[in-house]
Amino acid sequence: MGETVNTFKSAALLVAATALVAGSSVAATAAPDPDGTRVTSLQRTAEQVLGSDVEPVRVTADAVVYDGLTVTEAPRGKASTQALACDYGHLCMLVKNTKFDFYKCQTWELSNWTGDGPFTNNQTPGTVARFYNQDGSVRWTSTAYQAGTATWDPIWSLRPC
């Protein structure tokens, strides 16, 4: 059952940032925030990596759901593109052992996207996903259908469509 939580607390961001820098997998356990609310470690990771003021619409132990994005922990031991299942109409990627499944056409602000990881652009054929540098210039694009491995060093925003 989902928990209603307050988001974007400094302590939560610090914990997630530490986990991401260490490159560790983050278990989806709930821990009290300083104000007494319960926030899953997966939600902390999502908040730290999304880098914007977007708030989740639902949080469970297994997923953080935003309007147009679902964040889940990557399957253990399956970091290849073959293991990155991605529904039709979606753009999916693994960043720091976390799966990001985008399905809404909008620009998403990001932070701390570094390292390499698989992606699958399973949108309508011909749909172009754009990945941007800090200055807003296009770093690279992916035209659906496409799957492979990307270098996230760094991606500052993306637009799935």
C-alpha angles and dihedrals in degrees: 000000000000122000125221107234142174112240141213101036117166094233092052091050092050092052093048093046090052091050092048094048089051089050091230128155111248120223117219098241123140121238130176118264118219090264092054099256121129118243124179118230088236089058090049090053093047092050093049095048099041091059096196138090095261112137125210120249092206135012125193133163089264105038147021110213122200128177097281101000137072120196120199137162112267116253109267114259094004110100097139126107089248089062094050101095111193126181120235110274093028138107112214134182142165117233119175093342091309124114117223114195111189119192105156124083104237139103112271119204113219140186136190095019101153136141128040129297144159123266136187122201100198097162127125107308111274095022109139120217114201126207117198140209123228091268091055096254118135111264095185143330137221123205116206127280097041135125130180145105122301134195109231094193086153128334112179100184142353140200113204095203 
